[in-house]
């Protein structure tokens, strides 16, 4: 072994003096508290790293909670949008049915009004024709039984 080599302990050996110097350096450093300062610095650094890790974990937890909250809000918003869309579609169908009903009512009223106008015009024409026939009969002094019967039925057929 190298440790038991007599040349190693010779005072002219530089390796011996390097070892002695190194040992003296460590002893002086230990007496001056360098190791405790290094340990304190390392402990402080470890504490800072641990607090940073704790802060990162806390921030990660908060971010995860916010992400879950946003996902829940998105789901709720999608549900509300679907409900609003369904309500709008129902409203559109209701308005369409209502418009069709109003249109049908309007058409029925216009048909009734047009029939009434046609009946009134027909009655006026029939009355004018009857007046002409009566005037010509009175002027001629003759009576036609078929014409008299038709004139009598005009009033019942037009109403």
C-alpha positions in Angstrom: 0.0 0.0 0.0 1.0 3.5 -0.7 0.1 4.7 2.9 3.0 2.7 4.5 5.6 3.9 2.0 8.5 5.4 3.9 9.2 7.9 1.1 5.7 9.4 1.8 6.8 10.6 5.2 10.1 12.2 4.1 10.2 15.9 4.9 11.4 16.7 1.4 8.4 15.0 -0.1 6.0 17.7 -1.5 3.0 15.4 -1.2 3.5 15.3 2.6 3.5 19.1 2.8 0.4 19.3 0.6 -1.4 16.9 2.9 -0.3 18.8 6.0 -1.4 22.1 4.4 -4.7 20.7 3.5 -5.3 19.3 7.0 -4.2 22.6 8.6 -6.6 24.5 6.2 -9.5 22.3 7.2 -8.6 22.7 10.9 -8.4 26.5 10.6 -11.6 26.6 8.6 -13.4 24.5 11.2 -12.1 26.7 14.1 -13.3 29.9 12.3 -16.8 28.4 11.8 -16.6 28.1 8.0 -18.3 24.7 8.0 -21.2 26.1 10.1 -21.5 29.1 7.7 -21.4 26.8 4.7 -24.0 24.5 6.4 -26.1 27.6 7.3 -25.8 28.9 3.7 -26.7 25.4 2.4 -29.6 25.2 4.8 -30.9 28.6 3.8 -30.6 27.7 0.1 -32.4 24.4 0.8 -35.1 26.3 2.7 -35.5 28.8 -0.2 -35.7 26.0 -2.6 -38.3 24.2 -0.5 -40.3 27.4 -0.1 -40.1 27.9 -3.9 -41.3 24.3 -4.4 -44.1 24.8 -1.9 -45.1 28.1 -3.7 -45.0 26.3 -7.0 -47.2 23.5 -5.6 -49.6 26.0 -4.2 -49.7 27.9 -7.6 -50.2 24.6 -9.4 -53.1 23.7 -7.1 -54.6 27.2 -7.6 -54.2 26.9 -11.4 -55.7 23.4 -11.3 -58.7 24.7 -9.3 -59.1 27.7 -11.8 -58.9 25.3 -14.7 -61.6 23.1 -13.2 -63.7 26.2 -12.5 -63.3 27.4 -16.0 -64.2 24.0 -17.4 -67.3 23.9 -15.2 -68.2 27.5 -16.4 -67.7 26.4 -20.0 -70.0 23.4 -19.6 -72.6 25.7 -17.9 -72.3 28.3 -20.7 -72.7 25.6 -23.3 -75.8 24.3 -21.5 -77.2 27.8 -21.3 -76.4 28.4 -25.0 -78.2 25.2 -25.9 -81.2 26.2 -23.8 -81.2 29.6 -25.3 -81.1 28.1 -28.8 -83.9 25.7 -28.0 -86.0 28.5 -26.6 -85.3 30.6 -29.7 -86.3 27.7 -31.9 -89.5 27.2 -29.9 -90.2 30.9 -30.1 -89.6 30.9 -33.9 -92.0 27.9 -34.3 -94.6 29.6 -32.1 -94.3 32.9 -34.1 -94.5 30.9 -37.4 -97.7 29.2 -36.2 -99.1 32.5 -35.0 -98.3 34.2 -38.3 -99.9 31.3 -40.2 -103.0 31.7 -38.1 -103.2 35.4 -38.6 -102.6 34.9 -42.4 -105.4 32.4 -42.5 -107.7 34.7 -40.5 -106.9 37.6 -42.8 -107.5 35.5 -45.9 -110.8 34.3 -44.5 -111.9 37.9 -43.7 -110.9 39.1 -47.2 -112.8 36.1 -48.8 -115.8 37.0 -46.8 -115.5 40.6 -47.7 -115.0 39.8 -51.4 -118.1 37.4 -51.3 -120.1 40.2 -49.7 -119.0 42.7 -52.3 -119.8 40.2 -55.1 -123.2 39.5 -53.6 -123.8 43.2 -53.2 -122.8 43.9 -56.8 -124.9 40.9 -58.0 -127.9 42.2 -56.0 -127.4 45.7 -57.4 -127.3 44.3 -60.9 -130.3 42.1 -60.3 -132.2 45.0 -58.8 -131.3 47.2 -61.8 -132.3 44.4 -64.2 -135.5 43.9 -62.3 -136.2 47.6 -62.3 -135.7 47.7 -66.1 -137.9 44.7 -66.6 -140.6 46.2 -64.3 -140.3 49.6 -66.0 -140.7 47.9 -69.4 -143.6 45.9 -68.2 -145.3 48.9 -66.7 -144.8 50.7 -69.9 -146.0 47.8 -71.9 -148.8 46.9 -69.4 -148.1 43.1 -69.7 -147.2 40.6 -67.0 -145.0 37.5 -67.4 -145.6 34.9 -64.7 -142.0 33.4 -65.0 -140.4 36.8 -64.6 -142.6 37.5 -61.6 -141.6 34.2 -60.0 -137.8 34.8 -60.7 -138.0 38.3 -59.3 -139.6 36.9 -56.1 -136.8 34.4 -55.7 -134.0 37.0 -56.1 -134.1 38.2 -52.6 -133.9 34.8 -51.0 -131.1 33.5 -53.3 -128.8 36.5 -52.8 -128.9 36.4 -49.0 
